[in-house]
Amino acid sequence: MEIISYKLKELAELEGRHPLTIRNSNRYLKIRIETASTKAQYSAGRTKSPYWYRYIRVDDIKKALKDTVEITFKS
């Protein structure tokens, strides 16, 4: 099974939630993606940062790992 990462706006549209709700929720993980090409563009002054953020659903991770790992969150 694949774990798909989404842009914040894209995930908000799929889930029918406000982007701030997704950003502050425990149901989604924010991942930072940094590649050689984004670093090069940052060095050349074409972008503001050498990385971007994507979000993944914790439920997708649970499905992918099934009974291998138990994930719990503290409030």
Order of alpha helices (4+ residues) and beta strands (2+ residues): alpha-alpha-beta-alpha-beta-alpha
